[in-house]
């Protein structure tokens, strides 16, 4: 059973949509929230407060829920939280990573909104200027479950020194080939290894990212323990996933996979999803404290993704590493 204080903590981090009685100080930096809700193409600098017309990407008819295709890295010789069935599932479509109209189209559509959240929270965390073109200059990031590199590449363009790790060798080969096409991304260090193996090697990073990964691992608690061990003290950890709610079951599985056929049947297992409260508790046990949460909302009328207070389906959490 989850302690009451954990439930209260998670609720304070992500206010349910439509509830306005929550004090404003539960949301640090409201100016940042305005920026990340009104801009999505975050590889470019954020607009100044005086900017009147932020750009929002439009993608025709993307799925309501993104295909959760990132996977944790693998090395079978060390203890690992990876799920072999999940590895085989996504290895079969690994060659389509950079096909914006292929199986990973939903991730391509959501990526700008994910980057907007990362730019806002991580610039604030590290004291960087979100309005410059390379705000992550001098910082070391690891993208755990990098897939073909659709998150690693824009982070590298924003100045970060990026290490991308994944369990599927095909993903790593494709990621390297694509990164080499652009001098600004050719420096990304792609490795076919596990988060656990990086821990054994005593690797440390300023920010550890695992987006659309944790719902595919065999043991979320062990996985989060590895993410924590990879994070420098006073560093940041960011995780995105799908809530284990009935609304998520209806949209992410029933509608997306079996009715609309936007995703292959069996892409998601509802029992593997985590609630925001569970994620907060798991991270807390690894000396990582969640500071902020946001939901991802898709508007079928505009075809756009945006950040929301509603964490009922897709959500993302920004956390900080504490001293043990």
N, C-alpha and C positions, 0 to 999 in steps of 0.2 A: 504493500500500500504506500502511496506517495504521501509524504508529510504535508500538512496543511501549508507550512511556510513555503514549500516548493511550488505548490499550486498558486499561492498568492504572488510569488516572484514571477512566475511565467505569465500570469495575467497582467501584471504591471508592465511587463516588457512588450506585450502586444495587446493593445486595447481592442476588444471586439468592435466590428464595424457598427456604426450607428449609435454608439454610446458616447456621449459627450461630457459626462460628469467626471471623467478622470482628470486629475490635476495636470496642468501643462508640463510641470517639471518631471513627469514620468517620461518625457520625450526630449532628451538632450538635443540642443541645437535645432530649433524648429526651422531655421533658415536652411539647414542642410536637408531636412525632410522635404521642404518645399522644392528644393533643387532636384532631389533625386526622384520626386514624384512627377516633375514636369519636364525632365530631360531623360532620354534613354541612350543616345549615342555617346557613351561615356569614354570612348577612346580619345575624343577631343576634349579640350579643357572645358570645365563647367562654365556656364555663362555668368557674367557678373550679375549682382542683384538687380541692376537696372535693365538687364536684357528682357525684352518684352515677349519674344516669340521663341521659346525653346523648341528644339526639334524632337519629334517623337517618331520612331520607326513604324512603318505600316507593313504588315505581312498578310497577304490574302489567306484567310481561312486556316490559320494554324490550329492544331489540336488544343482543346481546353486544358490539357495537362501535358507537360513536356515528357517525351520519352526519357526515362531515367536510365541513361546509358553510360554514365561514367562508372568506372569500377575501381576498387582499390588495387594497388600493385601487388605482384605476386612473386614469391620465391619459395618453392615448396620445401627447401631445406631448413627454413626457419619457421617458427610458429607464425601462423597467419590467420587473419579473420576472414579471408576470402571465401567465397561460395563458388565451388567448381561449376555448378549448373549455370550460374549467372555468367561466368566467364565464357562458357561455350555458347550461350545464347547470343551474347553481343559480339563474340569473335566472328560469328557467321555474317554479320553485316558491317564489319569493320572497314571495308573498302569504300563505304559510302559516307564517311565522316564529313567530307567537304562538299557533298552534294546538298545544296541548300533546299532542294525540293525532294530529298530522299527521306529515309527513315529518321534522320536526325533533324529534320526541318523544325520541329518544335523547339529544340534546344537552340538552334540558330535564331529563331524568333525571340526567344526569351533572353538570349545572351546579353543584349544591350541593357536590359533592366537589371540583370544580375551585376553587370559591371558598374552600373550607376550606384547600386548599394555598396559595392566594394570601394568605389572611389570615395563616396561620402564617409563611410565609417572608418576606413583605414587612413584616409588623410587626416581625419580628426584624431584618430588614435596616435598616429606618429607625428603629428604636428606639421603636416605637409600642406602645401598650397593646392587646393583642388582646382584652381583656375589655370594652373600651368599645364603644359602638354605632357610633361614627364614627371608627375608628382611622386612616383615610387622610386626615383633615382636613389641608389645606394642601399636599397632594401632587398633582402633575400626572401623569395616566396617559393613554396612548394605546392604544386597542384596535384593532389592525390587522386588518382583515377582520372588522369588527364585525357583519356581517349585519344582522339586525333589532334588535340591541341587547340580546340576552338575557344577555350578560356585562357590557356597559356600564352597564346600569341598576342592578344590585346594587352595583357598584363606586361609583357615584354616591351610592347610599343609605348607603354606608360612608364617605362624606365626601370622596372623591377628586374632583378637577376632571378630568372625563373628556372626551377627544376620541375619537370613534369614526369610523374611516375604512373605506370599502368601495368596491369597483369597480363595484358594481351600483347604478344610480340608484334602482331600485325598492326595494332594501333600505334605502337612506338615507331615502327618503320614509316607508316603513313605520316605521322606527326613530324618526323625528321625531314622527310622529303618535302612536305609543304612548308615547313619553317625555313628551309634552305632557299626558297624562292624569294625571300625578302631579307635583305641584310639586317633589318632591325629585329628580326626574330631568329636569325640563324644561330644566335648565341644561346638559345634555350637548351638546357641539359636534359635530354629525354632519357629515361632509364626504365628498363623492364625489371622491376623489383617490387618489393612490398614496403609498406610503411614500417612494418616490424623490422625488416632488414635494415632500413635507414636508421632506426633506433639503435640496433646492434652496432652500427657504424658510428654512433654518437653524432649524427648529423643534427644541426639545429637551424631553425629558420625564424625570421622575424614574423612571418605570417604563414599559417598552414590552412589550406583551402581544400574542402571536400564537398563539392557541389553535385547533388544527385548521385551520391555514392552509398551513403549509410544504409539505405533501404535494401541494398544488394549484398551486404556482408553477412557472414554467418553469426558473428557475435558483435553487436554494436558497442557493448561495454569495452571489450578488448580493443576494438578499433579506435574508440575515443581515447583510450589510454595511450595508444601509440601516437595519435595526433597530439595529445598533450605533451608527450615526451619529445616530440619534434619541435615544439614551440619554445622559443626563448622566453625566459622570465620577462614579464611585462610585454610580451608579444601578443599576437592576435590569432584567433582561430575562427574560421567561418565555415558553417555547415548549412547546406540547404537540403530539403527532403520533402516528403509528403505526409500530411497528418493522417493518423489512423482514425478517421471520422467516417460517418455514414455518407456524408456529402462527398468525401474523397473517393469512397468506394463507388458511388453512383457515377461520378465524373471520370475518375482516373481509370476505372476498370470497366464498369458496365457500358457506359456511353462510348468512351474513347476506344476500347478494345473490341467490344462485341456488337455494338449498335452502329456506330459511325465508321468503325474499322480504320481509325486514324493510326492506331498502334497495333503491332502484332499481338494476337491473343496470348496471354501469359506473360506479357511484359512486366506486369506488377503483381505482387502478392500482398494483399491487404494486411495479412497478419504480420508482415515484415515492416510495416510503417511504424513510425514513432509519433506520439503526441508531443506537442511543445513541452508539456510538463515533464514527460519522461526524458526528453533530450536535456533539459535543464538539469535534472537530477543526475543523469549519467555523467555529464560534463563536470558538475560540481564535485563528484567523487574523484575526479582526476585533477583537481585544483584549477579548473577552468570555470570562470564565472560569466554567464551570458549577460550581456549589457543591453542588447537591443534585438528585437525581432521585427520582421515585416512579412506580410503575405504577398504572393504574386497573384494578380487578378487579370483575367483575360476578358476583354470586351468583344463579344462576337459581332457587335454592330460596327465597331471601328477596326476590328482586327488587330488591336494593340494590347500589349502587356503593360502593366503598371504595378508599382508597389502600393500596398494597401495595409490597413490595420487588421484586416481579416485573415487570420492564419488557419482558417478552416480546411483548406486543401493544401496548396503549396506554400511553404514558408522558408525563410532564411534567418539564421541566427549569427550574430557577431558576438564573440566572447573574448575575454582576456585571460592570460595565464598568470596565476598567482604563485607566490613562493609557497612551497609546501611546508 
